[in-house]
Structure formats: C-alpha cells, structure tokens
Amino acid sequence: MPQYIIQLEKCTVILTSQEINTLLQKDNEIFKTALRRGKYFLRSRPYREREE
C-alpha cells in the first residue's frame, strides 16, 4: 500500500492512502476543499505544461 510523506511545521508524518481517506471522511469541509484543489490542479496542468 502506498505511503505518503507529509512534512508539517514541527514533524513529518507518513500515512497510507486508507489513513488519509479515513481522516478526510471525518471532516466534510476539509474533504470538499481538498477535492476542489485537486480539480483545480488537474485542470490547470495542461496550461502549466504549455507555459514551460
């Protein structure tokens, strides 16, 4: 199972996909915000690639 390294201000945490999914499901607002960021990131990728 993939693990993700997340660097915070005072520590580094390593979470699996399942752990991240569980945390996001507990707070719907954070989940909605993360989805919006993901959609924006994926939609803007072609534009960023053209600029390079």
PyMOL Python script that loads the backbone (N, CA, C, O; Angstrom):
from pymol import cmd

cmd.read_pdbstr("""\
ATOM      1  N   MET A   1       0.854  -1.178   0.000  1.00  0.00           N
ATOM      2  CA  MET A   1       0.000   0.000   0.000  1.00  0.00           C
ATOM      3  C   MET A   1       0.901   1.244   0.000  1.00  0.00           C
ATOM      4  O   MET A   1       1.852   1.323   0.779  1.00  0.00           O
ATOM      5  N   PRO A   2       0.602   2.206  -0.870  1.00  0.00           N
ATOM      6  CA  PRO A   2       1.454   3.392  -0.939  1.00  0.00           C
ATOM      7  C   PRO A   2       1.420   4.193   0.360  1.00  0.00           C
ATOM      8  O   PRO A   2       0.407   4.254   1.057  1.00  0.00           O
ATOM      9  N   GLN A   3       2.539   4.791   0.650  1.00  0.00           N
ATOM     10  CA  GLN A   3       2.652   5.656   1.822  1.00  0.00           C
ATOM     11  C   GLN A   3       3.029   7.050   1.359  1.00  0.00           C
ATOM     12  O   GLN A   3       3.792   7.215   0.407  1.00  0.00           O
ATOM     13  N   TYR A   4       2.488   8.050   2.036  1.00  0.00           N
ATOM     14  CA  TYR A   4       2.724   9.439   1.678  1.00  0.00           C
ATOM     15  C   TYR A   4       3.435  10.138   2.815  1.00  0.00           C
ATOM     16  O   TYR A   4       3.019  10.045   3.970  1.00  0.00           O
ATOM     17  N   ILE A   5       4.497  10.834   2.491  1.00  0.00           N
ATOM     18  CA  ILE A   5       5.260  11.585   3.480  1.00  0.00           C
ATOM     19  C   ILE A   5       4.734  13.011   3.477  1.00  0.00           C
ATOM     20  O   ILE A   5       4.709  13.678   2.443  1.00  0.00           O
ATOM     21  N   ILE A   6       4.318  13.462   4.639  1.00  0.00           N
ATOM     22  CA  ILE A   6       3.774  14.810   4.770  1.00  0.00           C
ATOM     23  C   ILE A   6       4.631  15.556   5.782  1.00  0.00           C
ATOM     24  O   ILE A   6       4.742  15.154   6.941  1.00  0.00           O
ATOM     25  N   GLN A   7       5.235  16.647   5.327  1.00  0.00           N
ATOM     26  CA  GLN A   7       6.069  17.446   6.207  1.00  0.00           C
ATOM     27  C   GLN A   7       5.241  18.579   6.799  1.00  0.00           C
ATOM     28  O   GLN A   7       4.729  19.435   6.078  1.00  0.00           O
ATOM     29  N   LEU A   8       5.119  18.571   8.113  1.00  0.00           N
ATOM     30  CA  LEU A   8       4.411  19.620   8.827  1.00  0.00           C
ATOM     31  C   LEU A   8       5.439  20.570   9.420  1.00  0.00           C
ATOM     32  O   LEU A   8       6.642  20.377   9.241  1.00  0.00           O
ATOM     33  N   GLU A   9       4.980  21.579  10.113  1.00  0.00           N
ATOM     34  CA  GLU A   9       5.913  22.571  10.652  1.00  0.00           C
ATOM     35  C   GLU A   9       6.927  21.975  11.616  1.00  0.00           C
ATOM     36  O   GLU A   9       8.111  22.305  11.551  1.00  0.00           O
ATOM     37  N   LYS A  10       6.478  21.102  12.506  1.00  0.00           N
ATOM     38  CA  LYS A  10       7.379  20.608  13.538  1.00  0.00           C
ATOM     39  C   LYS A  10       7.634  19.115  13.470  1.00  0.00           C
ATOM     40  O   LYS A  10       8.354  18.576  14.310  1.00  0.00           O
ATOM     41  N   CYS A  11       7.050  18.426  12.473  1.00  0.00           N
ATOM     42  CA  CYS A  11       7.259  16.992  12.387  1.00  0.00           C
ATOM     43  C   CYS A  11       6.967  16.497  10.975  1.00  0.00           C
ATOM     44  O   CYS A  11       6.463  17.238  10.130  1.00  0.00           O
ATOM     45  N   THR A  12       7.285  15.264  10.744  1.00  0.00           N
ATOM     46  CA  THR A  12       6.996  14.603   9.484  1.00  0.00           C
ATOM     47  C   THR A  12       6.145  13.384   9.792  1.00  0.00           C
ATOM     48  O   THR A  12       6.472  12.606  10.689  1.00  0.00           O
ATOM     49  N   VAL A  13       5.049  13.210   9.052  1.00  0.00           N
ATOM     50  CA  VAL A  13       4.192  12.042   9.255  1.00  0.00           C
ATOM     51  C   VAL A  13       4.147  11.236   7.964  1.00  0.00           C
ATOM     52  O   VAL A  13       4.283  11.778   6.867  1.00  0.00           O
ATOM     53  N   ILE A  14       3.955   9.946   8.118  1.00  0.00           N
ATOM     54  CA  ILE A  14       3.829   9.044   6.973  1.00  0.00           C
ATOM     55  C   ILE A  14       2.494   8.342   7.119  1.00  0.00           C
ATOM     56  O   ILE A  14       2.252   7.638   8.100  1.00  0.00           O
ATOM     57  N   LEU A  15       1.625   8.540   6.128  1.00  0.00           N
ATOM     58  CA  LEU A  15       0.284   7.965   6.158  1.00  0.00           C
ATOM     59  C   LEU A  15       0.030   7.115   4.924  1.00  0.00           C
ATOM     60  O   LEU A  15       0.582   7.373   3.855  1.00  0.00           O
ATOM     61  N   THR A  16      -0.808   6.102   5.081  1.00  0.00           N
ATOM     62  CA  THR A  16      -1.224   5.301   3.935  1.00  0.00           C
ATOM     63  C   THR A  16      -2.436   5.970   3.288  1.00  0.00           C
ATOM     64  O   THR A  16      -3.026   6.887   3.859  1.00  0.00           O
ATOM     65  N   SER A  17      -2.795   5.513   2.111  1.00  0.00           N
ATOM     66  CA  SER A  17      -3.970   6.045   1.406  1.00  0.00           C
ATOM     67  C   SER A  17      -5.230   5.858   2.238  1.00  0.00           C
ATOM     68  O   SER A  17      -6.070   6.755   2.318  1.00  0.00           O
ATOM     69  N   GLN A  18      -5.355   4.705   2.849  1.00  0.00           N
ATOM     70  CA  GLN A  18      -6.534   4.408   3.656  1.00  0.00           C
ATOM     71  C   GLN A  18      -6.622   5.339   4.867  1.00  0.00           C
ATOM     72  O   GLN A  18      -7.712   5.795   5.215  1.00  0.00           O
ATOM     73  N   GLU A  19      -5.496   5.622   5.506  1.00  0.00           N
ATOM     74  CA  GLU A  19      -5.493   6.531   6.656  1.00  0.00           C
ATOM     75  C   GLU A  19      -5.875   7.947   6.243  1.00  0.00           C
ATOM     76  O   GLU A  19      -6.619   8.623   6.953  1.00  0.00           O
ATOM     77  N   ILE A  20      -5.376   8.391   5.113  1.00  0.00           N
ATOM     78  CA  ILE A  20      -5.729   9.725   4.622  1.00  0.00           C
ATOM     79  C   ILE A  20      -7.212   9.788   4.297  1.00  0.00           C
ATOM     80  O   ILE A  20      -7.882  10.765   4.634  1.00  0.00           O
ATOM     81  N   ASN A  21      -7.728   8.759   3.647  1.00  0.00           N
ATOM     82  CA  ASN A  21      -9.145   8.706   3.305  1.00  0.00           C
ATOM     83  C   ASN A  21     -10.012   8.745   4.567  1.00  0.00           C
ATOM     84  O   ASN A  21     -11.024   9.445   4.599  1.00  0.00           O
ATOM     85  N   THR A  22      -9.630   8.010   5.588  1.00  0.00           N
ATOM     86  CA  THR A  22     -10.376   7.997   6.851  1.00  0.00           C
ATOM     87  C   THR A  22     -10.382   9.377   7.493  1.00  0.00           C
ATOM     88  O   THR A  22     -11.418   9.831   7.977  1.00  0.00           O
ATOM     89  N   LEU A  23      -9.242  10.042   7.500  1.00  0.00           N
ATOM     90  CA  LEU A  23      -9.164  11.381   8.087  1.00  0.00           C
ATOM     91  C   LEU A  23     -10.015  12.384   7.321  1.00  0.00           C
ATOM     92  O   LEU A  23     -10.692  13.214   7.927  1.00  0.00           O
ATOM     93  N   LEU A  24      -9.988  12.315   6.000  1.00  0.00           N
ATOM     94  CA  LEU A  24     -10.776  13.242   5.196  1.00  0.00           C
ATOM     95  C   LEU A  24     -12.280  13.017   5.370  1.00  0.00           C
ATOM     96  O   LEU A  24     -13.052  13.975   5.333  1.00  0.00           O
ATOM     97  N   GLN A  25     -12.695  11.786   5.555  1.00  0.00           N
ATOM     98  CA  GLN A  25     -14.115  11.496   5.717  1.00  0.00           C
ATOM     99  C   GLN A  25     -14.672  12.018   7.036  1.00  0.00           C
ATOM    100  O   GLN A  25     -15.876  12.242   7.158  1.00  0.00           O
ATOM    101  N   LYS A  26     -13.813  12.210   8.009  1.00  0.00           N
ATOM    102  CA  LYS A  26     -14.276  12.693   9.317  1.00  0.00           C
ATOM    103  C   LYS A  26     -14.626  14.171   9.295  1.00  0.00           C
ATOM    104  O   LYS A  26     -15.399  14.631  10.135  1.00  0.00           O
ATOM    105  N   ASP A  27     -14.074  14.923   8.355  1.00  0.00           N
ATOM    106  CA  ASP A  27     -14.364  16.359   8.265  1.00  0.00           C
ATOM    107  C   ASP A  27     -14.741  16.686   6.822  1.00  0.00           C
ATOM    108  O   ASP A  27     -13.874  16.801   5.955  1.00  0.00           O
ATOM    109  N   ASN A  28     -16.034  16.833   6.578  1.00  0.00           N
ATOM    110  CA  ASN A  28     -16.518  17.047   5.211  1.00  0.00           C
ATOM    111  C   ASN A  28     -16.001  18.324   4.581  1.00  0.00           C
ATOM    112  O   ASN A  28     -15.761  18.348   3.374  1.00  0.00           O
ATOM    113  N   GLU A  29     -15.821  19.377   5.341  1.00  0.00           N
ATOM    114  CA  GLU A  29     -15.332  20.639   4.775  1.00  0.00           C
ATOM    115  C   GLU A  29     -13.905  20.487   4.252  1.00  0.00           C
ATOM    116  O   GLU A  29     -13.587  20.985   3.172  1.00  0.00           O
ATOM    117  N   ILE A  30     -13.060  19.816   4.992  1.00  0.00           N
ATOM    118  CA  ILE A  30     -11.687  19.589   4.525  1.00  0.00           C
ATOM    119  C   ILE A  30     -11.710  18.725   3.262  1.00  0.00           C
ATOM    120  O   ILE A  30     -10.951  18.969   2.324  1.00  0.00           O
ATOM    121  N   PHE A  31     -12.580  17.720   3.243  1.00  0.00           N
ATOM    122  CA  PHE A  31     -12.689  16.850   2.081  1.00  0.00           C
ATOM    123  C   PHE A  31     -13.136  17.640   0.854  1.00  0.00           C
ATOM    124  O   PHE A  31     -12.584  17.456  -0.231  1.00  0.00           O
ATOM    125  N   LYS A  32     -14.129  18.518   1.010  1.00  0.00           N
ATOM    126  CA  LYS A  32     -14.606  19.340  -0.102  1.00  0.00           C
ATOM    127  C   LYS A  32     -13.514  20.282  -0.598  1.00  0.00           C
ATOM    128  O   LYS A  32     -13.337  20.455  -1.804  1.00  0.00           O
ATOM    129  N   THR A  33     -12.787  20.887   0.330  1.00  0.00           N
ATOM    130  CA  THR A  33     -11.696  21.788  -0.037  1.00  0.00           C
ATOM    131  C   THR A  33     -10.604  21.038  -0.791  1.00  0.00           C
ATOM    132  O   THR A  33     -10.088  21.528  -1.795  1.00  0.00           O
ATOM    133  N   ALA A  34     -10.257  19.856  -0.308  1.00  0.00           N
ATOM    134  CA  ALA A  34      -9.225  19.054  -0.966  1.00  0.00           C
ATOM    135  C   ALA A  34      -9.665  18.639  -2.375  1.00  0.00           C
ATOM    136  O   ALA A  34      -8.860  18.642  -3.306  1.00  0.00           O
ATOM    137  N   LEU A  35     -10.938  18.283  -2.526  1.00  0.00           N
ATOM    138  CA  LEU A  35     -11.441  17.931  -3.859  1.00  0.00           C
ATOM    139  C   LEU A  35     -11.364  19.112  -4.814  1.00  0.00           C
ATOM    140  O   LEU A  35     -10.964  18.954  -5.967  1.00  0.00           O
ATOM    141  N   ARG A  36     -11.745  20.296  -4.339  1.00  0.00           N
ATOM    142  CA  ARG A  36     -11.671  21.494  -5.191  1.00  0.00           C
ATOM    143  C   ARG A  36     -10.233  21.768  -5.611  1.00  0.00           C
ATOM    144  O   ARG A  36      -9.970  22.080  -6.772  1.00  0.00           O
ATOM    145  N   ARG A  37      -9.308  21.653  -4.673  1.00  0.00           N
ATOM    146  CA  ARG A  37      -7.891  21.877  -5.004  1.00  0.00           C
ATOM    147  C   ARG A  37      -7.409  20.865  -6.032  1.00  0.00           C
ATOM    148  O   ARG A  37      -6.686  21.211  -6.965  1.00  0.00           O
ATOM    149  N   GLY A  38      -7.818  19.603  -5.853  1.00  0.00           N
ATOM    150  CA  GLY A  38      -7.412  18.559  -6.792  1.00  0.00           C
ATOM    151  C   GLY A  38      -7.945  18.809  -8.189  1.00  0.00           C
ATOM    152  O   GLY A  38      -7.223  18.643  -9.172  1.00  0.00           O
ATOM    153  N   LYS A  39      -9.210  19.208  -8.282  1.00  0.00           N
ATOM    154  CA  LYS A  39      -9.800  19.501  -9.588  1.00  0.00           C
ATOM    155  C   LYS A  39      -9.092  20.685 -10.240  1.00  0.00           C
ATOM    156  O   LYS A  39      -8.797  20.658 -11.435  1.00  0.00           O
ATOM    157  N   TYR A  40      -8.822  21.725  -9.448  1.00  0.00           N
ATOM    158  CA  TYR A  40      -8.121  22.887  -9.992  1.00  0.00           C
ATOM    159  C   TYR A  40      -6.730  22.489 -10.486  1.00  0.00           C
ATOM    160  O   TYR A  40      -6.304  22.903 -11.564  1.00  0.00           O
ATOM    161  N   PHE A  41      -6.031  21.687  -9.694  1.00  0.00           N
ATOM    162  CA  PHE A  41      -4.684  21.263 -10.051  1.00  0.00           C
ATOM    163  C   PHE A  41      -4.693  20.468 -11.358  1.00  0.00           C
ATOM    164  O   PHE A  41      -3.885  20.723 -12.251  1.00  0.00           O
ATOM    165  N   LEU A  42      -5.609  19.506 -11.463  1.00  0.00           N
ATOM    166  CA  LEU A  42      -5.667  18.674 -12.665  1.00  0.00           C
ATOM    167  C   LEU A  42      -6.086  19.472 -13.896  1.00  0.00           C
ATOM    168  O   LEU A  42      -5.566  19.243 -14.988  1.00  0.00           O
ATOM    169  N   ARG A  43      -7.017  20.402 -13.729  1.00  0.00           N
ATOM    170  CA  ARG A  43      -7.468  21.209 -14.865  1.00  0.00           C
ATOM    171  C   ARG A  43      -6.412  22.209 -15.315  1.00  0.00           C
ATOM    172  O   ARG A  43      -6.354  22.557 -16.494  1.00  0.00           O
ATOM    173  N   SER A  44      -5.586  22.669 -14.401  1.00  0.00           N
ATOM    174  CA  SER A  44      -4.582  23.672 -14.760  1.00  0.00           C
ATOM    175  C   SER A  44      -3.297  23.053 -15.300  1.00  0.00           C
ATOM    176  O   SER A  44      -2.443  23.770 -15.821  1.00  0.00           O
ATOM    177  N   ARG A  45      -3.148  21.755 -15.186  1.00  0.00           N
ATOM    178  CA  ARG A  45      -1.919  21.081 -15.623  1.00  0.00           C
ATOM    179  C   ARG A  45      -1.606  21.338 -17.100  1.00  0.00           C
ATOM    180  O   ARG A  45      -0.465  21.681 -17.409  1.00  0.00           O
ATOM    181  N   PRO A  46      -2.560  21.190 -18.028  1.00  0.00           N
ATOM    182  CA  PRO A  46      -2.225  21.442 -19.445  1.00  0.00           C
ATOM    183  C   PRO A  46      -1.736  22.869 -19.693  1.00  0.00           C
ATOM    184  O   PRO A  46      -0.840  23.083 -20.510  1.00  0.00           O
ATOM    185  N   TYR A  47      -2.317  23.843 -18.995  1.00  0.00           N
ATOM    186  CA  TYR A  47      -1.881  25.232 -19.166  1.00  0.00           C
ATOM    187  C   TYR A  47      -0.471  25.436 -18.669  1.00  0.00           C
ATOM    188  O   TYR A  47       0.323  26.139 -19.294  1.00  0.00           O
ATOM    189  N   ARG A  48      -0.155  24.813 -17.530  1.00  0.00           N
ATOM    190  CA  ARG A  48       1.196  24.952 -16.976  1.00  0.00           C
ATOM    191  C   ARG A  48       2.210  24.278 -17.878  1.00  0.00           C
ATOM    192  O   ARG A  48       3.326  24.775 -18.028  1.00  0.00           O
ATOM    193  N   GLU A  49       1.846  23.158 -18.482  1.00  0.00           N
ATOM    194  CA  GLU A  49       2.771  22.458 -19.378  1.00  0.00           C
ATOM    195  C   GLU A  49       3.049  23.255 -20.636  1.00  0.00           C
ATOM    196  O   GLU A  49       4.160  23.217 -21.164  1.00  0.00           O
ATOM    197  N   ARG A  50       2.047  23.980 -21.122  1.00  0.00           N
ATOM    198  CA  ARG A  50       2.242  24.827 -22.310  1.00  0.00           C
ATOM    199  C   ARG A  50       3.179  25.982 -22.021  1.00  0.00           C
ATOM    200  O   ARG A  50       3.951  26.394 -22.888  1.00  0.00           O
ATOM    201  N   GLU A  51       3.115  26.508 -20.805  1.00  0.00           N
ATOM    202  CA  GLU A  51       3.959  27.654 -20.446  1.00  0.00           C
ATOM    203  C   GLU A  51       5.422  27.279 -20.348  1.00  0.00           C
ATOM    204  O   GLU A  51       6.298  28.125 -20.525  1.00  0.00           O
ATOM    205  N   GLU A  52       5.693  26.007 -20.064  1.00  0.00           N
ATOM    206  CA  GLU A  52       7.089  25.575 -19.898  1.00  0.00           C
ATOM    207  C   GLU A  52       7.773  25.433 -21.182  1.00  0.00           C
ATOM    208  O   GLU A  52       8.951  25.078 -21.218  1.00  0.00           O
TER     209      GLU A  52
END
""", "prot")
cmd.dss("prot")
cmd.show_as("cartoon", "prot")
cmd.util.cbc("prot")
cmd.orient("prot")
